């Protein structure tokens, strides 16, 4: 139970934040009413022709001018027109794609080609034609992103290195809602199986995003943005059957509630077969998923909009893992059937005061209840976020905001992981600002900003950034950035106890000179564990040499300090449950590191009916322990990410009704977990006999019948392999 004092303190924090918000909104309303009157007087004094030609100062962000009457401007109509992306790649020129609006870099809309960051966007049409059935599979072709499947229901995904089942330097958002697990600071990807047809785009930032999004946005941010209900005013049925994905069914329907309100509801379920071990044995890791949800978009007025959305899911999977044993064979394999349920609901209110001022307020609740084999958990998250976008002049625009998050955790200890205390409450208070200054119009732009956070683990964190964008020519764009980011401790790293299954060796029995006892390791969390820090430097260059070709090159140099280590302490004789020796490992920050690399993408329209998209990534990580560290395992993590990755996707419209798409990828060897390099090839044949009906035949991993991509780094279980798969899909719009 959470102490009443903690709850009272939380209420004070919430009250203070809402009080601050009240005064902020009051101030903004008063200020903008004054601006509106002045703006309206100016407009009335203009000639009619001049009034008709009035334009928005920043068309990618604001619409309207002052407090004009409804007849003059419809904010929502223009906003929806700006956001909508054509549904067919053949209807988009390369210039259209480069002009796609992204919001993940600075919490405001800006053109993809004009961002001072390494950003990659996966559009809805690319999702449809990818042949992928999960979000992890969609990310395989993104430069700088390493996607490795561990088993049927588990993935290791990271950006620019440090990959693992619970990669902790990557922040993932779904419509602005953070979905990382506070228990491990990682992500359970199987719990977020969205209906892919509802996704508008996925924005991937390679490099720090902490100055806007906060801690854990260290090496990258993945922001999954779903479509508005206005763009999904139809029914969709999707059915799939294959040799690995045994069956998947999804239904979505959208409609109109009233003149300015729209909705959609969806439901889906899927079942995946077991993967196989390297010795061809059955892995017993089948995956079942059921999920349903809704979204409502309501244009309350021409200036106010409200979005309500929520999801409910139930996920069941099987896992085989190694557990500690103190007698021969000193390790035992167990099978566990886990079930996870979860729900979330969020509300987002947007208010446009004028063409120079817009606010956004989001409140969400998220709950996950899992009997995961490593440790059972129930965590509830309440998050409040406010940000304000303000144009001060033609050459300066600021975005600022603040937020508050409460996480309640109730854990159920297992014989592998134990947490003390089993229940806790964590609070996170944050604020940020970002100032964008145009030094020379259409030529040179400077962005400075920082995130300020206070958490219950390490106290205050300051995460600044400086970015410069240079556009010497409309076909050339260069940018540089310097950013600091922090990765705050997870619950387990502070108060956890993890019992490894591996026996290190044997030592003499102190009570029997003719016998030996096994020696094992147990990792212990520490209250002294501090944040991991990153100082990142990036240089980017975008080149549009001809109308059909676009190139994007990014290089980076990262300096890490205070990285996590496991420091051995004096060996201990433990008589229970069976006499053995234990080496305690204490969590500490005694490792530094450097990484550098390059990422290149090319988009080429050979013809209107033929497009190629390719990406190459190079990464080198060098880690070094402090002089007083005696850790023997953490330094090996530099070899758990591939040095080289390459992908090539092609899209062919063979005729009006027939599509052929393919994807090739190469992933370099992982010397740490001893995973060989591999190549993969996927292809899709799509046929539309009529406009609203599509059949697809998809084959994945055609080069090899099975291959290993990663190892179960957390559970020490046997290595599973990803198999060749084939499926047939029908997609019906009604």
SULUR-V967533 format. One record per residue. N is the residue number from 0. PHI is phi as a letter, one per 30 degrees, with the letter a starting at -180 (999 if undefined). PSI is psi in whole degrees, -180 to 180 (999 if undefined). OMEGA is omega in whole degrees, -180 to 180 (none if undefined). Layout:
n={N:N}
phi={PHI:PHI}
psi={PSI:PSI}
omega={OMEGA:OMEGA}
This chain:
n={0:1:2:3:4:5:6:7:8:9:10:11:12:13:14:15:16:17:18:19:20:21:22:23:24:25:26:27:28:29:30:31:32:33:34:35:36:37:38:39:40:41:42:43:44:45:46:47:48:49:50:51:52:53:54:55:56:57:58:59:60:61:62:63:64:65:66:67:68:69:70:71:72:73:74:75:76:77:78:79:80:81:82:83:84:85:86:87:88:89:90:91:92:93:94:95:96:97:98:99:100:101:102:103:104:105:106:107:108:109:110:111:112:113:114:115:116:117:118:119:120:121:122:123:124:125:126:127:128:129:130:131:132:133:134:135:136:137:138:139:140:141:142:143:144:145:146:147:148:149:150:151:152:153:154:155:156:157:158:159:160:161:162:163:164:165:166:167:168:169:170:171:172:173:174:175:176:177:178:179:180:181:182:183:184:185:186:187:188:189:190:191:192:193:194:195:196:197:198:199:200:201:202:203:204:205:206:207:208:209:210:211:212:213:214:215:216:217:218:219:220:221:222:223:224:225:226:227:228:229:230:231:232:233:234:235:236:237:238:239:240:241:242:243:244:245:246:247:248:249:250:251:252:253:254:255:256:257:258:259:260:261:262:263:264:265:266:267:268:269:270:271:272:273:274:275:276:277:278:279:280:281:282:283:284:285:286:287:288:289:290:291:292:293:294:295:296:297:298:299:300:301:302:303:304:305:306:307:308:309:310:311:312:313:314:315:316:317:318:319:320:321:322:323:324:325:326:327:328:329:330:331:332:333:334:335:336:337:338:339:340:341:342:343:344:345:346:347:348:349:350:351:352:353:354:355:356:357:358:359:360:361:362:363:364:365:366:367:368:369:370:371:372:373:374:375:376:377:378:379:380:381:382:383:384:385:386:387:388:389:390:391:392:393:394:395:396:397:398:399:400:401:402:403:404:405:406:407:408:409:410:411:412:413:414:415:416:417:418:419:420:421:422:423:424:425:426:427:428:429:430:431:432:433:434:435:436:437:438:439:440:441:442:443:444:445:446:447:448:449:450:451:452:453:454:455:456:457:458:459:460:461:462:463:464:465:466:467:468:469:470:471:472:473:474:475:476:477:478:479:480:481:482:483:484:485:486:487:488:489:490:491:492:493:494:495:496:497:498:499:500:501:502:503:504:505:506:507:508:509:510:511:512:513:514:515:516:517:518:519:520:521:522:523:524:525:526:527:528:529:530:531:532:533:534:535:536:537:538:539:540:541:542:543:544:545:546:547:548:549:550:551:552:553:554:555:556:557:558:559:560:561:562:563:564:565:566:567:568:569:570:571:572:573:574:575:576:577:578:579:580:581:582:583:584:585:586:587:588:589:590:591:592:593:594:595:596:597:598:599:600:601:602:603:604:605:606:607:608:609:610:611:612:613:614:615:616:617:618:619:620:621:622:623:624:625:626:627:628:629:630:631:632:633:634:635:636:637:638:639:640:641:642:643:644:645:646:647:648:649:650:651:652:653:654:655:656:657:658:659:660:661:662:663:664:665:666:667:668:669:670:671:672:673:674:675:676:677:678:679:680:681:682:683:684:685:686:687:688:689:690:691:692:693:694:695:696:697:698:699:700:701:702:703:704:705:706:707:708:709:710:711:712:713:714:715:716:717:718:719:720:721:722:723:724:725:726:727:728:729:730:731:732:733}
phi={999:d:d:d:d:d:d:d:d:d:d:d:d:d:d:d:d:d:d:d:d:d:d:d:d:d:d:d:d:d:d:d:d:d:d:d:d:d:d:d:d:d:d:d:d:d:d:e:d:d:d:d:d:e:c:d:d:b:d:d:b:c:b:i:a:i:c:d:d:e:d:d:b:c:e:d:d:d:d:d:d:d:d:d:c:e:d:b:e:d:d:c:d:d:d:d:d:d:c:e:d:c:b:d:d:b:i:b:d:a:d:e:d:c:c:c:a:d:b:b:b:c:d:d:d:d:d:d:c:d:i:d:c:b:d:e:d:d:d:d:c:d:d:i:c:c:c:b:d:d:a:d:b:b:b:c:b:b:c:h:j:i:d:l:e:c:e:c:c:b:c:c:b:b:h:i:c:d:c:d:c:d:d:c:i:b:b:c:d:d:d:b:c:d:d:d:d:c:d:d:a:b:c:c:c:c:j:d:b:d:d:c:c:j:e:i:d:d:c:l:b:c:c:c:c:d:d:d:d:d:c:b:d:a:c:b:b:b:b:b:b:a:d:c:d:d:a:b:b:b:b:b:b:b:a:c:d:a:e:b:b:b:b:a:b:b:a:a:b:a:b:c:d:d:d:b:d:d:c:i:d:d:d:h:b:e:b:c:b:b:a:b:a:b:a:b:c:b:d:d:b:d:c:c:b:b:b:c:a:a:b:b:b:b:b:b:b:c:b:c:b:c:c:d:b:c:b:e:d:i:a:b:c:b:c:b:c:c:b:b:b:a:a:a:b:b:b:b:c:b:b:c:d:a:d:c:b:b:b:b:b:b:b:b:b:b:b:b:b:b:c:e:d:d:a:d:b:b:b:c:b:c:b:b:b:b:b:b:c:b:c:d:a:d:c:b:b:b:b:b:a:a:a:b:b:b:b:c:b:b:c:b:d:b:d:c:b:b:b:b:d:d:b:a:b:b:b:b:c:b:a:a:b:b:c:c:c:d:d:b:e:h:b:b:b:c:b:b:a:a:c:b:b:b:b:d:c:b:i:d:b:c:b:c:b:b:b:b:c:b:b:d:a:d:c:b:b:b:b:b:a:b:b:c:b:b:c:d:d:c:d:d:d:c:b:c:b:c:c:d:d:d:c:d:l:b:b:d:d:d:c:b:d:c:b:b:b:d:c:b:c:b:c:c:d:b:d:d:d:c:d:d:b:b:c:c:b:b:b:b:b:c:b:c:d:b:d:c:b:b:b:b:b:b:b:b:b:c:c:c:b:i:d:d:b:c:c:d:c:d:d:b:d:b:d:b:d:b:e:a:c:b:c:d:c:c:d:b:b:b:b:c:a:b:b:b:l:b:b:b:b:b:c:b:c:d:b:d:c:b:b:b:b:b:b:b:b:b:b:b:c:b:c:b:d:d:d:c:d:b:d:c:b:d:d:d:d:d:c:c:b:d:d:b:b:b:b:b:c:b:b:b:c:d:a:d:c:b:b:b:b:b:b:c:b:b:b:d:d:c:d:d:d:i:c:d:d:a:c:b:b:c:b:b:c:c:b:c:d:b:d:c:b:b:c:b:c:b:b:b:h:d:d:b:d:a:a:d:c:a:b:d:d:c:c:h:d:d:d:c:b:d:c:d:b:b:b:c:b:b:b:b:c:b}
psi={146:133:146:-30:-40:-42:-42:-42:-40:-43:-38:-43:-46:-45:-43:-41:-44:-32:-44:-40:-40:-49:-36:-48:-38:-44:-45:-40:-45:-44:-43:-25:-40:-44:-38:-44:-46:-43:-40:-39:-41:-41:-37:-25:-8:160:153:-42:-38:-37:-40:-28:2:129:165:145:-40:91:-24:-10:-48:157:156:177:111:-157:56:153:160:-35:-24:-36:138:103:-47:-37:-44:-41:-46:-37:-38:-37:-27:133:133:145:-10:127:-31:-16:-4:129:169:-37:-36:-44:-41:-19:3:136:130:151:-6:-21:-43:15:28:156:134:155:139:-39:-11:19:140:57:162:100:139:136:132:116:168:-40:-37:-35:-47:-39:3:-27:-1:149:-3:160:-43:-40:-32:-29:-4:-29:6:129:142:-6:127:115:121:125:127:-46:-164:-31:13:137:153:120:130:166:126:44:-178:48:156:170:-37:60:121:13:24:131:131:132:145:109:43:-1:120:134:19:157:121:-18:-44:-3:24:-155:134:96:-29:-18:-3:68:77:162:113:-27:-16:-9:127:-45:162:122:126:118:122:123:172:139:19:-25:-20:-44:-16:-168:148:-12:61:-61:-10:167:132:117:113:118:121:161:153:158:-24:-27:1:45:61:172:149:132:133:126:142:141:139:-175:-30:-51:98:-31:142:133:133:140:134:141:135:149:-173:130:-44:-168:-39:27:134:159:164:152:153:161:143:157:153:159:125:145:167:147:-175:155:171:-23:15:8:155:132:-13:51:39:158:126:137:134:135:143:159:179:165:139:129:126:118:92:-47:-177:-16:-14:134:149:133:127:133:157:161:155:130:158:124:132:133:166:148:141:128:162:134:153:142:145:3:160:138:18:14:142:140:132:152:135:137:108:150:135:133:151:161:155:152:139:153:134:124:131:132:125:109:-38:-173:-4:2:125:138:156:128:124:137:128:155:135:133:136:132:115:142:44:141:-28:-44:131:146:146:120:140:133:131:126:135:132:133:135:152:130:122:124:117:-33:-178:-19:5:132:134:150:128:161:180:165:166:134:136:133:123:131:133:119:152:108:149:-176:4:-49:131:142:134:121:163:-19:139:161:134:142:142:120:134:159:155:159:153:128:118:119:123:109:-47:122:132:21:-51:129:136:136:126:147:175:154:138:124:153:120:168:-7:-51:1:-131:142:132:127:89:167:151:128:141:131:129:125:84:-22:154:-17:-2:132:131:149:155:155:153:127:150:141:155:145:110:157:152:172:-44:-35:-19:-44:16:167:118:122:113:152:-20:134:123:-31:-158:149:156:142:123:-17:-2:102:-13:5:160:158:147:151:124:168:144:125:134:135:165:137:-18:-6:130:177:147:142:150:136:116:140:130:147:130:153:128:135:130:74:-39:169:-30:-1:136:136:144:117:132:134:151:156:118:138:116:144:161:35:156:137:164:106:119:145:-177:138:143:135:126:119:-16:153:-23:139:131:172:145:135:108:137:123:133:130:179:72:40:139:170:164:146:150:159:-176:149:128:131:148:133:122:119:98:-45:174:-28:6:124:142:141:120:157:142:140:139:138:134:126:131:118:149:135:151:159:-31:8:141:20:140:5:-31:-33:-22:-15:-15:-18:17:11:143:143:-37:139:145:142:149:121:142:147:121:126:97:-37:-167:-24:-5:130:144:121:147:160:128:143:149:133:128:167:145:105:-27:-61:4:54:125:156:156:158:143:148:124:150:156:134:117:137:128:94:-33:170:-35:10:131:134:139:138:121:135:134:146:53:-25:-35:149:-33:155:150:142:-25:177:155:84:-20:-34:-6:31:178:157:127:161:147:129:161:140:151:138:159:137:143:136:119:123:126:999}
omega={179:-176:-179:178:179:-180:179:178:178:180:178:178:-178:-180:-180:-180:-180:175:178:179:-180:-180:178:-180:178:179:-179:-180:-179:-179:-176:173:177:179:-177:180:179:-179:-179:177:179:-177:180:180:-179:173:180:-179:-179:-180:-180:-177:180:-177:177:-176:180:-170:-180:-173:-173:172:179:178:-179:-179:-178:178:-178:-177:-177:-175:172:-175:-172:179:179:-178:180:178:-179:-173:-171:179:178:-175:-176:180:-178:177:-178:172:176:178:177:-180:180:-180:178:-179:177:-176:-172:-175:-173:-178:172:-178:175:-177:180:-177:-177:178:178:-179:178:-175:176:-177:172:-176:179:-180:176:176:-179:-174:-178:-173:-179:177:178:177:177:179:177:-174:-174:-176:-178:179:178:-179:177:179:-179:180:-179:175:-174:-173:-175:178:168:-176:179:175:178:168:180:-177:179:-180:177:179:-168:180:-179:177:179:-179:171:-176:177:-179:179:-175:179:179:178:-179:-178:-173:178:-174:171:-174:-178:-179:-174:-177:-177:171:-171:-180:-180:-178:176:179:173:179:-179:174:172:-175:-174:172:-172:-178:177:-172:174:-174:-180:171:-170:-178:-179:178:173:-177:-180:-173:-179:-178:172:-180:177:180:-179:-180:179:175:178:172:179:177:-175:175:-178:-177:178:172:-170:180:178:180:176:179:175:178:178:-180:-177:179:176:-172:-175:-180:-179:-177:165:174:179:174:179:174:-180:178:178:-180:175:169:-179:175:180:177:178:175:-179:-173:179:-178:-179:-174:175:-177:174:-178:177:-179:-178:171:177:174:-175:173:-175:174:176:-177:-176:175:-179:177:175:178:-180:-180:176:-178:172:-176:179:179:178:179:172:-176:180:178:-177:173:-175:177:-179:6:174:173:180:180:-180:174:-177:174:-176:175:-180:173:-179:178:176:175:-179:176:-180:180:178:-179:175:177:-178:177:-180:-174:178:178:180:-179:-179:176:178:176:-177:179:176:179:-173:171:180:-172:179:178:177:-178:167:176:180:-179:171:-176:177:-178:179:170:-174:-180:-170:175:-179:179:178:-175:-178:179:180:171:179:-180:178:-178:179:-179:174:177:173:-180:171:-173:178:-174:175:178:176:179:175:-178:179:-4:-178:178:178:176:179:-180:177:177:-175:173:179:170:176:-176:179:-175:175:-179:174:-174:180:-178:-174:-178:-179:176:176:179:-180:173:179:-177:171:-178:-175:-178:-173:-179:-173:174:176:-173:-175:174:173:-178:179:179:-178:180:-178:-178:-177:178:-177:174:177:178:176:178:172:-174:172:178:-179:174:-176:-177:173:-180:-177:-178:-179:-175:-176:175:-176:-180:179:-177:-173:173:-176:-176:-177:179:-177:175:-177:-178:180:-176:-179:-177:175:-180:180:177:-178:178:173:180:-179:173:-176:175:-179:-180:-174:179:168:-174:178:167:-172:177:-176:173:-179:-180:177:-175:-180:-170:178:-175:-174:-172:176:179:-180:-178:176:172:-177:175:-176:176:180:171:-178:178:-174:172:175:-173:180:175:-176:-180:-175:172:-178:-176:-176:-6:174:-179:179:174:179:173:178:175:-178:179:-177:-179:-174:178:174:180:175:174:177:-179:-179:179:-177:174:178:176:-173:172:179:174:178:-176:-174:-179:175:176:-175:-179:175:180:172:-178:174:179:176:-179:179:180:172:-177:-178:179:175:175:-179:-174:-171:-177:-179:-177:176:-179:-179:177:-177:175:-175:172:180:176:177:177:178:-180:-180:170:-174:170:-176:-174:-171:180:172:-178:-179:178:176:177:175:178:-176:-178:172:-176:180:178:179:176:-178:174:-180:174:178:178:178:175:-177:174:-179:-178:177:179:173:-171:-172:-178:-178:173:-180:171:-174:174:-178:178:-174:-174:-178:-179:174:177:177:178:-179:178:176:-171:-176:-173:179:178:179:-178:177:-179:176:-174:171:-178:178:176:176:-177:173:179:-175:174:-177:none}
